[in-house]
Structure formats: structure tokens, C-alpha cells
Amino acid sequence: RILKARSNHLSGILNGVDTVSWNPATDQKIAANFSKNNLKGKEECKRALQRELGLPVRSDQPLFGFISRLDFQKGVDQIEAVLPWLVQQGAQVVLLGTGDPRLEAFVRRANQYLRVAGLVTFSNDLAHKITAGSDFLLMPSRFEPCGLTQQHALLYGTLPIVHATGGLRDTVHSFNPKTKTGNGWSYYPLQEQKLQQALKWALTTYYHAKSDLHALRMNAMSAERSWSQAAEKYEKVLTSVLRRK
């Protein structure tokens, strides 16, 4: 309530991303480099990830990635609820993380599906490979002050599907087929049926609207996300404060 009352005195600045470590054009941890001007390398990253994880090597099946600490905050239970349906739609899913023992057990059980790879481990190398090779990123967090995973995904043309909260709401905007704007899909409130609807939009785009899929990737990869941009905003805020004194 106090913060709302003083909203005119507050400024929100998104985190920047380490664009040296996270850059699809130079990343040495992925199977092939790529950029928004040449996405062929992303296709090879998907095939390499499928081979490494024992998934069917299929370009016609959308690949959804999840990279996170396994915690109630991260909405893993929502993924657990929709996973059987998502697999029935022909999707492949990769889950990577450690944390809550019950959620770790779910990730291990998920391997029962032919098209799901559940990995209970922490691996920065795998995080890069999943980010580069996936078509979509799952991020149904209950709250997320800013979030870096979705920003990494956007840099790699991997389209986030997020619960519209905190920094996820600020960085991921649902695609509008008429205006060709947006860089993923967000949903609200935090309900399984709302997540499933967002997944339906992603699946429909993947299967039936390749030109929209390409537009989404271009939108995602074109935005500036470096710390240099964030630093400039911090400088402007601090300068304006000093001028008022």
C-alpha cells in the first residue's frame, strides 16, 4: 500500500543478461551457432539435444524445455498437471533441475513417457543446450522478481510460456497474429487450464503457422537485453535524483 501510494517516486529496471556467456552466435556449449539472420544452427541444436537425451529425432515435434530449481515457487506442479496432455499433443519435453524431493520424484517419473527427458541434476552445459535446442520454454512461476531464464531463452529464439507475474510479465508479451507483435505467451491467473490454453496457442503456431513462429523468433532475438542497457537506465534514474536535491 505504501509503495503504491509513492508509485510516482519509484522506477523499475529489468536485469540485464550476460550476453558474452549467453550468445547463440558464439556459445561454445551448443552443437551449432546461430543468429536471427541464420537459424539453421538452431535446428542442429535441437537434433543434437534430442540425440543426447534419447528423444526421437523429429523436426516435426515441438520441444518444450524447463530449466529451474524444483520448488513450489516455480510452478512445477502445474507442469506435472498438464504433462500427460502435452505429450498427447505430440510434444517433446525436457525437464532439468534439482530441489524439492517430491518434485524431483516427479521429474524422474516423467521419463516413463517416450517423448520426455527428466534430468534431476544441475548442469550449466545442459542448460545452454536446452535453451538453444528447445522451441519453447516453460516458466509457470508463482512469483518471479525478474527472471533470467526467460531472457536467456529469448536471446536464443526459444519462446517462453510464462505466468504473467513480476519480471515475466515485463519481458514476455503474448503474440498477436494480426499485428505480428509479441515474443511468447503469458497467462493469468495461475491456473492449470490457463496454462493449457497458452500451450494450445504455442502448439497451434508450431503446427499450423510457421510464418508466425518465425516472426516470434525474430521479435524475441531482436530486443536488446545486455547489462549496458540496464546500466544506462540506472544512470538516468540516479542522475534525476541528484538533480532534485
Backbone as CSV, one residue per row, in Angstrom:
resi,resn,N_x,N_y,N_z,CA_x,CA_y,CA_z,C_x,C_y,C_z
1,ARG,0.825,-1.196,0.000,0.000,0.000,0.000,0.871,1.262,0.000
2,ILE,1.913,1.254,0.839,2.808,2.410,0.908,3.518,2.614,-0.430
3,LEU,3.982,1.508,-1.042,4.675,1.617,-2.317,3.735,2.124,-3.405
4,LYS,2.483,1.653,-3.406,1.518,2.132,-4.389,1.279,3.624,-4.235
5,ALA,1.228,4.077,-2.994,0.997,5.499,-2.736,2.157,6.362,-3.235
6,ARG,3.331,5.770,-3.295,4.524,6.518,-3.745,5.006,6.025,-5.112
7,SER,4.095,5.478,-5.903,4.479,4.897,-7.192,5.145,5.904,-8.121
8,ASN,4.796,7.186,-7.997,5.414,8.210,-8.853,6.889,8.424,-8.533
9,HIS,7.317,7.929,-7.377,8.709,8.102,-6.964,9.537,6.842,-7.199
10,LEU,8.927,5.821,-7.775,9.613,4.539,-7.962,9.911,4.286,-9.432
11,SER,11.016,3.603,-9.689,11.392,3.212,-11.051,11.760,1.738,-11.047
12,GLY,11.250,1.009,-12.017,11.595,-0.399,-12.147,12.539,-0.611,-13.316
13,ILE,13.635,-1.311,-13.072,14.636,-1.550,-14.115,14.892,-3.055,-14.209
14,LEU,14.703,-3.609,-15.383,14.924,-5.039,-15.580,16.402,-5.392,-15.503
15,ASN,16.681,-6.576,-15.002,18.050,-7.080,-15.026,18.539,-7.194,-16.466
16,GLY,19.819,-6.985,-16.639,20.429,-7.295,-17.919,20.854,-8.759,-17.944
17,VAL,21.373,-9.192,-19.084,21.818,-10.577,-19.270,23.286,-10.559,-19.670
18,ASP,24.032,-11.534,-19.209,25.427,-11.695,-19.621,25.441,-12.174,-21.076
19,THR,25.541,-11.234,-21.998,25.466,-11.570,-23.419,26.788,-12.084,-23.978
20,VAL,27.782,-12.228,-23.121,29.018,-12.900,-23.539,28.852,-14.408,-23.340
21,SER,28.395,-14.792,-22.141,28.169,-16.216,-21.853,26.946,-16.752,-22.578
22,TRP,25.924,-15.890,-22.723,24.668,-16.310,-23.349,24.500,-15.583,-24.675
23,ASN,25.065,-16.170,-25.698,25.005,-15.593,-27.040,25.012,-16.746,-28.046
24,PRO,23.908,-16.992,-28.734,23.850,-18.148,-29.639,24.838,-18.083,-30.788
25,ALA,25.329,-16.895,-31.089,26.271,-16.754,-32.194,27.687,-17.186,-31.813
26,THR,27.982,-17.233,-30.495,29.342,-17.553,-30.062,29.402,-18.645,-28.996
27,ASP,28.277,-19.114,-28.515,28.206,-20.084,-27.432,28.928,-21.373,-27.817
28,GLN,29.955,-21.726,-27.039,30.734,-22.929,-27.324,30.151,-24.185,-26.686
29,LYS,29.088,-24.023,-25.899,28.489,-25.174,-25.228,27.410,-25.844,-26.080
30,ILE,27.031,-25.224,-27.197,25.933,-25.760,-28.003,26.469,-26.387,-29.284
31,ALA,25.645,-27.209,-29.915,26.097,-28.007,-31.063,26.441,-27.165,-32.279
32,ALA,25.746,-26.054,-32.474,25.987,-25.197,-33.638,25.571,-23.785,-33.280
33,ASN,26.312,-22.824,-33.759,25.968,-21.429,-33.503,24.939,-20.939,-34.512
34,PHE,24.182,-19.920,-34.104,23.164,-19.366,-34.985,22.842,-17.946,-34.560
35,SER,22.088,-17.262,-35.388,21.668,-15.897,-35.102,20.295,-15.690,-35.718
36,LYS,19.708,-14.523,-35.495,18.394,-14.258,-36.071,18.451,-14.205,-37.594
37,ASN,19.634,-13.984,-38.149,19.784,-13.932,-39.604,20.018,-15.303,-40.224
38,ASN,20.321,-16.288,-39.390,20.554,-17.650,-39.886,20.236,-18.630,-38.762
39,LEU,19.049,-19.205,-38.828,18.570,-20.081,-37.757,18.868,-21.564,-37.987
40,LYS,19.628,-21.889,-39.035,19.901,-23.298,-39.313,20.601,-23.974,-38.135
41,GLY,21.465,-23.234,-37.463,22.163,-23.800,-36.319,21.226,-24.194,-35.192
42,LYS,20.132,-23.469,-35.043,19.164,-23.824,-34.004,18.533,-25.177,-34.297
43,GLU,18.279,-25.461,-35.565,17.733,-26.763,-35.947,18.709,-27.881,-35.578
44,GLU,20.003,-27.638,-35.807,21.012,-28.641,-35.454,21.108,-28.803,-33.936
45,CYS,20.952,-27.704,-33.191,20.962,-27.786,-31.726,19.816,-28.655,-31.225
46,LYS,18.671,-28.546,-31.855,17.517,-29.370,-31.466,17.808,-30.836,-31.736
47,ARG,18.332,-31.157,-32.920,18.643,-32.551,-33.248,19.695,-33.113,-32.296
48,ALA,20.717,-32.308,-31.989,21.782,-32.768,-31.096,21.245,-33.021,-29.686
49,LEU,20.346,-32.157,-29.214,19.758,-32.331,-27.886,18.889,-33.584,-27.854
50,GLN,18.106,-33.788,-28.889,17.274,-34.996,-28.959,18.142,-36.254,-28.924
51,ARG,19.214,-36.255,-29.700,20.107,-37.426,-29.711,20.727,-37.652,-28.335
52,GLU,21.227,-36.580,-27.714,21.919,-36.708,-26.434,20.993,-37.243,-25.338
53,LEU,19.731,-36.850,-25.379,18.798,-37.221,-24.317,17.962,-38.450,-24.659
54,GLY,18.205,-39.046,-25.817,17.480,-40.244,-26.192,16.058,-40.002,-26.639
55,LEU,15.755,-38.793,-27.068,14.433,-38.471,-27.591,14.386,-38.774,-29.086
56,PRO,13.197,-39.066,-29.630,13.102,-39.246,-31.078,13.602,-38.000,-31.806
57,VAL,14.461,-38.191,-32.772,14.998,-37.047,-33.531,13.971,-36.679,-34.591
58,ARG,13.110,-35.746,-34.239,11.991,-35.367,-35.091,11.901,-33.849,-35.165
59,SER,11.953,-33.308,-36.361,11.790,-31.862,-36.522,10.329,-31.454,-36.499
60,ASP,9.430,-32.420,-36.673,8.001,-32.104,-36.723,7.344,-32.164,-35.350
61,GLN,8.117,-32.438,-34.302,7.575,-32.453,-32.949,8.145,-31.281,-32.157
62,PRO,7.294,-30.422,-31.600,7.789,-29.279,-30.828,8.450,-29.746,-29.549
63,LEU,9.520,-29.064,-29.173,10.286,-29.423,-27.986,10.156,-28.310,-26.939
64,PHE,9.634,-28.678,-25.763,9.440,-27.744,-24.652,10.515,-28.001,-23.599
65,GLY,11.185,-26.955,-23.163,12.210,-27.084,-22.145,11.800,-26.429,-20.837
66,PHE,12.301,-26.967,-19.745,12.097,-26.387,-18.417,13.420,-26.483,-17.692
67,ILE,13.947,-25.337,-17.231,15.240,-25.274,-16.544,15.034,-24.465,-15.277
68,SER,15.128,-25.117,-14.108,14.811,-24.364,-12.901,15.151,-25.139,-11.651
69,ARG,15.220,-24.413,-10.551,15.199,-25.050,-9.248,13.811,-25.681,-9.089
70,LEU,13.753,-26.900,-8.572,12.474,-27.585,-8.392,11.877,-27.148,-7.063
71,ASP,10.949,-26.209,-7.160,10.406,-25.566,-5.981,8.963,-25.177,-6.253
72,PHE,8.151,-25.085,-5.199,6.748,-24.687,-5.333,6.627,-23.346,-6.047
73,GLN,7.567,-22.435,-5.756,7.544,-21.111,-6.401,7.560,-21.219,-7.914
74,LYS,8.265,-22.207,-8.449,8.489,-22.296,-9.884,7.325,-22.935,-10.647
75,GLY,6.269,-23.317,-9.943,5.094,-23.847,-10.628,5.293,-25.210,-11.251
76,VAL,6.211,-26.004,-10.702,6.480,-27.333,-11.262,5.225,-28.208,-11.202
77,ASP,4.408,-27.998,-10.168,3.175,-28.779,-10.041,2.227,-28.511,-11.206
78,GLN,2.272,-27.303,-11.779,1.439,-27.003,-12.947,1.900,-27.813,-14.160
79,ILE,3.213,-27.917,-14.320,3.744,-28.731,-15.415,3.360,-30.195,-15.208
80,GLU,3.453,-30.654,-13.970,3.075,-32.037,-13.659,1.627,-32.299,-14.070
81,ALA,0.753,-31.321,-13.833,-0.669,-31.495,-14.121,-0.963,-31.568,-15.614
82,VAL,-0.226,-30.789,-16.425,-0.543,-30.724,-17.865,0.337,-31.637,-18.711
83,LEU,1.356,-32.245,-18.107,2.313,-33.017,-18.895,1.672,-34.149,-19.707
84,PRO,0.790,-34.970,-19.125,0.187,-36.044,-19.943,-0.534,-35.498,-21.172
85,TRP,-1.273,-34.426,-20.990,-1.989,-33.807,-22.117,-1.002,-33.283,-23.159
86,LEU,0.071,-32.628,-22.697,1.032,-32.036,-23.619,1.702,-33.110,-24.470
87,VAL,2.053,-34.228,-23.852,2.671,-35.328,-24.596,1.691,-35.902,-25.621
88,GLN,0.414,-35.962,-25.243,-0.608,-36.467,-26.175,-0.728,-35.593,-27.420
89,GLN,-0.334,-34.329,-27.304,-0.407,-33.424,-28.454,0.797,-33.574,-29.385
90,GLY,1.680,-34.526,-29.083,2.838,-34.773,-29.928,4.087,-34.043,-29.502
91,ALA,4.047,-33.366,-28.352,5.192,-32.580,-27.905,6.262,-33.444,-27.250
92,GLN,7.498,-32.970,-27.328,8.594,-33.499,-26.538,8.873,-32.506,-25.411
93,VAL,9.334,-33.024,-24.264,9.567,-32.172,-23.100,10.879,-32.560,-22.433
94,VAL,11.666,-31.553,-22.066,12.902,-31.764,-21.304,12.787,-30.997,-20.001
95,LEU,12.973,-31.692,-18.885,12.891,-31.082,-17.558,14.257,-31.192,-16.894
96,LEU,14.799,-30.065,-16.417,16.123,-30.062,-15.793,16.068,-29.289,-14.485
97,GLY,16.482,-29.924,-13.388,16.551,-29.206,-12.129,16.711,-30.123,-10.938
98,THR,16.994,-29.503,-9.796,17.069,-30.205,-8.512,16.349,-29.361,-7.471
99,GLY,15.982,-30.007,-6.351,15.327,-29.243,-5.298,14.452,-30.104,-4.425
100,ASP,13.177,-29.748,-4.342,12.206,-30.440,-3.505,12.175,-31.934,-3.869
101,PRO,12.358,-32.828,-2.885,12.382,-34.270,-3.181,11.135,-34.771,-3.897
102,ARG,9.953,-34.252,-3.531,8.730,-34.703,-4.200,8.735,-34.304,-5.668
103,LEU,9.206,-33.105,-5.953,9.251,-32.644,-7.338,10.362,-33.354,-8.108
104,GLU,11.447,-33.688,-7.434,12.487,-34.499,-8.080,11.911,-35.862,-8.470
105,ALA,11.080,-36.425,-7.602,10.453,-37.718,-7.908,9.561,-37.605,-9.132
106,PHE,8.838,-36.494,-9.253,8.014,-36.282,-10.446,8.870,-36.233,-11.705
107,VAL,9.986,-35.496,-11.648,10.849,-35.382,-12.827,11.382,-36.755,-13.229
108,ARG,11.750,-37.574,-12.239,12.225,-38.924,-12.563,11.111,-39.769,-13.180
109,ARG,9.905,-39.664,-12.628,8.773,-40.431,-13.159,8.426,-40.002,-14.584
110,ALA,8.698,-38.756,-14.903,8.334,-38.237,-16.223,9.039,-38.995,-17.340
111,ASN,10.132,-39.688,-17.011,10.860,-40.442,-18.024,10.075,-41.644,-18.555
112,GLN,8.923,-41.919,-17.939,8.094,-43.025,-18.423,7.544,-42.722,-19.816
113,TYR,7.463,-41.445,-20.155,6.948,-41.060,-21.464,8.075,-41.130,-22.493
114,LEU,7.765,-41.656,-23.659,8.767,-41.800,-24.710,9.357,-40.456,-25.111
115,ARG,8.550,-39.409,-25.036,8.985,-38.102,-25.527,9.333,-37.127,-24.412
116,VAL,9.679,-37.626,-23.225,10.051,-36.759,-22.103,11.401,-37.198,-21.543
117,ALA,12.264,-36.219,-21.282,13.538,-36.472,-20.611,13.547,-35.694,-19.308
118,GLY,13.526,-36.410,-18.186,13.568,-35.788,-16.874,14.951,-35.930,-16.276
119,LEU,15.606,-34.808,-16.010,17.001,-34.808,-15.574,17.111,-34.139,-14.214
120,VAL,17.316,-34.942,-13.166,17.456,-34.405,-11.817,18.937,-34.158,-11.570
121,THR,19.393,-33.015,-12.010,20.800,-32.654,-11.879,20.942,-31.163,-12.115
122,PHE,22.086,-30.618,-11.723,22.420,-29.240,-12.080,23.540,-29.296,-13.098
123,SER,23.331,-28.667,-14.245,24.340,-28.676,-15.293,24.217,-27.406,-16.116
124,ASN,25.219,-26.547,-16.011,25.214,-25.323,-16.806,25.313,-25.647,-18.297
125,ASP,26.106,-26.661,-18.641,26.245,-27.044,-20.042,24.900,-27.495,-20.613
126,LEU,24.184,-28.339,-19.857,22.871,-28.793,-20.318,21.885,-27.639,-20.401
127,ALA,21.977,-26.693,-19.485,21.086,-25.529,-19.527,21.259,-24.774,-20.841
128,HIS,22.501,-24.611,-21.281,22.758,-23.948,-22.560,22.179,-24.765,-23.714
129,LYS,22.391,-26.084,-23.663,21.917,-26.943,-24.756,20.391,-26.949,-24.839
130,ILE,19.727,-26.983,-23.682,18.263,-26.980,-23.673,17.737,-25.638,-24.151
131,THR,18.367,-24.570,-23.723,17.950,-23.232,-24.155,18.082,-23.085,-25.666
132,ALA,19.152,-23.607,-26.219,19.381,-23.474,-27.665,18.523,-24.428,-28.477
133,GLY,18.302,-25.637,-27.968,17.645,-26.673,-28.763,16.139,-26.737,-28.645
134,SER,15.581,-26.101,-27.620,14.129,-26.154,-27.431,13.424,-25.143,-28.331
135,ASP,12.190,-25.448,-28.652,11.339,-24.495,-29.374,10.643,-23.542,-28.412
136,PHE,10.303,-24.066,-27.223,9.557,-23.288,-26.239,10.152,-23.506,-24.848
137,LEU,9.990,-22.501,-23.984,10.426,-22.592,-22.590,9.213,-22.526,-21.682
138,LEU,9.126,-23.448,-20.737,8.056,-23.441,-19.748,8.531,-22.712,-18.492
139,MET,7.761,-21.702,-18.065,8.136,-20.942,-16.865,6.878,-20.459,-16.135
140,PRO,6.145,-21.392,-15.518,4.900,-21.031,-14.841,5.104,-20.620,-13.380
141,SER,6.045,-19.735,-13.123,6.389,-19.363,-11.749,5.230,-18.672,-11.034
142,ARG,5.095,-18.960,-9.757,4.083,-18.267,-8.956,4.471,-16.812,-8.738
143,PHE,5.754,-16.559,-8.539,6.266,-15.190,-8.480,7.690,-15.214,-9.006
144,GLU,8.113,-14.113,-9.574,9.440,-14.039,-10.188,9.836,-12.561,-10.242
145,PRO,10.672,-12.101,-9.300,11.033,-10.681,-9.281,11.512,-10.160,-10.631
146,CYS,12.366,-10.910,-11.300,12.758,-10.544,-12.674,12.827,-11.783,-13.537
147,GLY,13.768,-12.650,-13.227,13.937,-13.868,-14.009,14.966,-13.698,-15.098
148,LEU,15.906,-14.628,-15.156,16.920,-14.628,-16.213,16.667,-15.716,-17.246
149,THR,16.068,-16.829,-16.815,15.904,-17.965,-17.721,15.100,-17.584,-18.954
150,GLN,14.019,-16.826,-18.764,13.204,-16.438,-19.921,13.962,-15.471,-20.824
151,GLN,14.847,-14.649,-20.238,15.620,-13.723,-21.053,16.693,-14.462,-21.853
152,HIS,17.312,-15.458,-21.246,18.239,-16.310,-21.997,17.508,-16.961,-23.171
153,ALA,16.316,-17.502,-22.886,15.545,-18.173,-23.934,15.245,-17.228,-25.087
154,LEU,14.842,-16.008,-24.786,14.521,-15.039,-25.835,15.734,-14.770,-26.723
155,LEU,16.904,-14.676,-26.124,18.122,-14.453,-26.910,18.363,-15.580,-27.906
156,TYR,17.924,-16.795,-27.549,18.151,-17.984,-28.378,16.938,-18.331,-29.248
157,GLY,15.961,-17.433,-29.307,14.789,-17.687,-30.140,13.915,-18.811,-29.624
158,THR,14.022,-19.104,-28.337,13.201,-20.121,-27.693,12.068,-19.393,-26.978
159,LEU,10.837,-19.663,-27.367,9.715,-18.807,-26.991,9.159,-19.182,-25.621
160,PRO,9.154,-18.226,-24.684,8.698,-18.525,-23.323,7.182,-18.588,-23.219
161,ILE,6.728,-19.497,-22.368,5.326,-19.594,-21.979,5.320,-19.399,-20.467
162,VAL,4.796,-18.261,-20.010,5.012,-17.852,-18.626,3.705,-17.444,-17.949
163,HIS,3.713,-17.576,-16.635,2.661,-16.970,-15.827,2.984,-15.479,-15.721
164,ALA,1.997,-14.638,-15.969,2.225,-13.187,-16.029,2.381,-12.609,-14.626
165,THR,3.605,-12.726,-14.108,3.901,-12.200,-12.789,5.276,-11.548,-12.808
166,GLY,5.457,-10.484,-12.034,6.762,-9.849,-11.884,7.467,-9.565,-13.189
167,GLY,8.747,-9.951,-13.230,9.545,-9.699,-14.422,9.127,-10.512,-15.628
168,LEU,8.417,-11.618,-15.409,7.929,-12.401,-16.545,6.889,-11.599,-17.329
169,ARG,6.032,-10.909,-16.606,5.021,-10.064,-17.254,5.679,-8.922,-18.015
170,ASP,6.819,-8.430,-17.492,7.502,-7.299,-18.122,8.289,-7.690,-19.365
171,THR,8.712,-8.948,-19.452,9.608,-9.339,-20.550,8.957,-10.218,-21.614
172,VAL,7.853,-10.889,-21.266,7.208,-11.807,-22.221,5.814,-11.276,-22.549
173,HIS,5.576,-11.063,-23.838,4.317,-10.483,-24.286,3.668,-11.430,-25.296
174,SER,2.412,-11.750,-25.063,1.716,-12.726,-25.893,1.644,-12.284,-27.349
175,PHE,1.837,-13.244,-28.233,1.850,-12.970,-29.664,0.464,-12.582,-30.161
176,ASN,0.446,-11.559,-31.018,-0.785,-11.129,-31.677,-0.651,-11.457,-33.161
177,PRO,-1.389,-12.450,-33.669,-1.236,-12.852,-35.069,-1.562,-11.750,-36.071
178,LYS,-2.405,-10.785,-35.683,-2.786,-9.711,-36.605,-1.673,-8.687,-36.770
179,THR,-1.064,-8.309,-35.662,-0.013,-7.284,-35.715,1.387,-7.873,-35.769
180,LYS,1.488,-9.191,-35.543,2.781,-9.899,-35.526,3.688,-9.387,-34.401
181,THR,3.097,-8.880,-33.341,3.867,-8.431,-32.186,3.813,-9.484,-31.091
182,GLY,4.787,-9.423,-30.201,4.870,-10.385,-29.107,6.053,-11.306,-29.276
183,ASN,6.484,-11.928,-28.176,7.671,-12.789,-28.205,7.474,-14.104,-27.465
184,GLY,6.218,-14.453,-27.185,5.918,-15.689,-26.480,4.459,-15.681,-26.096
185,TRP,4.140,-16.299,-24.961,2.767,-16.304,-24.461,2.796,-16.211,-22.948
186,SER,1.935,-15.359,-22.403,1.777,-15.275,-20.956,0.319,-15.537,-20.611
187,TYR,0.097,-16.020,-19.410,-1.267,-16.329,-18.998,-1.489,-15.892,-17.557
188,TYR,-2.727,-15.653,-17.230,-3.128,-15.224,-15.891,-4.615,-15.514,-15.739
189,PRO,-5.021,-15.958,-14.570,-4.279,-16.231,-13.342,-3.565,-17.577,-13.392
190,LEU,-2.952,-17.933,-12.284,-2.163,-19.163,-12.202,-3.101,-20.354,-12.046
191,GLN,-3.596,-20.844,-13.174,-4.494,-21.984,-13.188,-4.057,-22.948,-14.282
192,GLU,-4.253,-24.241,-14.029,-3.809,-25.249,-14.995,-4.474,-25.059,-16.351
193,GLN,-5.770,-24.725,-16.353,-6.477,-24.554,-17.627,-5.957,-23.348,-18.402
194,LYS,-5.492,-22.328,-17.672,-4.917,-21.159,-18.336,-3.565,-21.507,-18.959
195,LEU,-2.764,-22.292,-18.246,-1.507,-22.763,-18.802,-1.769,-23.623,-20.032
196,GLN,-2.756,-24.493,-19.954,-3.061,-25.363,-21.087,-3.502,-24.540,-22.295
197,GLN,-4.240,-23.462,-22.071,-4.652,-22.612,-23.186,-3.437,-21.963,-23.842
198,ALA,-2.492,-21.492,-23.029,-1.272,-20.899,-23.583,-0.488,-21.934,-24.378
199,LEU,-0.450,-23.168,-23.886,0.231,-24.238,-24.605,-0.464,-24.534,-25.930
200,LYS,-1.780,-24.442,-25.951,-2.526,-24.651,-27.197,-2.133,-23.602,-28.234
201,TRP,-1.977,-22.353,-27.799,-1.554,-21.300,-28.731,-0.185,-21.621,-29.315
202,ALA,0.725,-22.070,-28.439,2.075,-22.402,-28.902,2.044,-23.579,-29.875
203,LEU,1.293,-24.606,-29.540,1.208,-25.787,-30.404,0.575,-25.451,-31.746
204,THR,-0.485,-24.660,-31.734,-1.144,-24.267,-32.978,-0.187,-23.477,-33.861
205,THR,0.568,-22.593,-33.258,1.544,-21.811,-34.020,2.606,-22.725,-34.623
206,TYR,3.105,-23.663,-33.823,4.160,-24.563,-34.302,3.671,-25.449,-35.449
207,TYR,2.492,-25.995,-35.292,1.982,-26.956,-36.283,1.374,-26.287,-37.521
208,HIS,0.773,-25.131,-37.349,-0.051,-24.583,-38.428,0.311,-23.168,-38.883
209,ALA,1.273,-22.518,-38.246,1.582,-21.130,-38.611,3.084,-20.888,-38.532
210,LYS,3.821,-21.512,-39.442,5.285,-21.406,-39.421,5.764,-19.970,-39.606
211,SER,5.027,-19.182,-40.391,5.441,-17.789,-40.590,5.314,-17.003,-39.282
212,ASP,4.284,-17.305,-38.500,4.137,-16.661,-37.193,5.236,-17.118,-36.242
213,LEU,5.598,-18.396,-36.308,6.681,-18.910,-35.472,7.980,-18.162,-35.774
214,HIS,8.228,-17.936,-37.054,9.437,-17.203,-37.445,9.374,-15.760,-36.946
215,ALA,8.213,-15.121,-37.076,8.060,-13.747,-36.608,8.305,-13.649,-35.103
216,LEU,7.787,-14.620,-34.373,8.010,-14.661,-32.930,9.496,-14.741,-32.600
217,ARG,10.194,-15.599,-33.303,11.623,-15.759,-33.033,12.389,-14.483,-33.362
218,MET,12.011,-13.827,-34.450,12.666,-12.567,-34.797,12.413,-11.518,-33.716
219,ASN,11.189,-11.441,-33.242,10.871,-10.495,-32.175,11.683,-10.793,-30.920
220,ALA,11.761,-12.064,-30.573,12.464,-12.474,-29.359,13.947,-12.144,-29.428
221,MET,14.561,-12.402,-30.582,16.012,-12.276,-30.703,16.469,-10.859,-31.024
222,SER,15.537,-9.984,-31.346,15.915,-8.633,-31.776,16.063,-7.648,-30.626
223,ALA,15.467,-7.929,-29.494,15.486,-6.977,-28.385,16.854,-6.916,-27.722
224,GLU,17.227,-5.738,-27.254,18.487,-5.530,-26.534,18.302,-5.950,-25.081
225,ARG,19.151,-6.853,-24.588,18.994,-7.366,-23.227,20.293,-7.309,-22.418
226,SER,21.272,-6.571,-22.878,22.562,-6.542,-22.194,22.504,-5.688,-20.928
227,TRP,23.513,-5.851,-20.078,23.620,-5.031,-18.878,23.934,-3.582,-19.231
228,SER,24.477,-3.347,-20.403,24.764,-1.961,-20.807,23.485,-1.140,-20.845
229,GLN,22.412,-1.732,-21.385,21.134,-1.027,-21.446,20.592,-0.774,-20.046
230,ALA,20.687,-1.792,-19.181,20.204,-1.629,-17.807,21.011,-0.562,-17.078
231,ALA,22.331,-0.556,-17.299,23.194,0.424,-16.635,22.830,1.848,-17.040
232,GLU,22.491,2.044,-18.307,22.092,3.375,-18.772,20.832,3.844,-18.050
233,LYS,19.905,2.923,-17.821,18.671,3.283,-17.121,18.952,3.630,-15.661
234,TYR,19.841,2.857,-15.021,20.224,3.172,-13.653,20.867,4.558,-13.585
235,GLU,21.715,4.850,-14.548,22.396,6.150,-14.578,21.394,7.300,-14.701
236,LYS,20.380,7.114,-15.548,19.375,8.161,-15.722,18.587,8.391,-14.439
237,VAL,18.217,7.291,-13.764,17.469,7.425,-12.515,18.307,8.139,-11.459
238,LEU,19.553,7.726,-11.304,20.421,8.342,-10.294,20.688,9.812,-10.607
239,THR,20.860,10.103,-11.878,21.088,11.494,-12.272,19.881,12.368,-11.962
240,SER,18.684,11.839,-12.247,17.471,12.615,-11.958,17.281,12.838,-10.464
241,VAL,17.672,11.848,-9.647,17.578,12.008,-8.188,18.526,13.076,-7.712
242,LEU,19.755,13.066,-8.218,20.742,14.054,-7.809,20.317,15.468,-8.213
243,ARG,19.664,15.598,-9.346,19.229,16.913,-9.799,18.129,17.485,-8.913
244,ARG,17.347,16.598,-8.292,16.260,17.072,-7.449,16.746,17.536,-6.081
245,LYS,17.982,17.154,-5.734,18.496,17.514,-4.418,19.054,18.955,-4.401
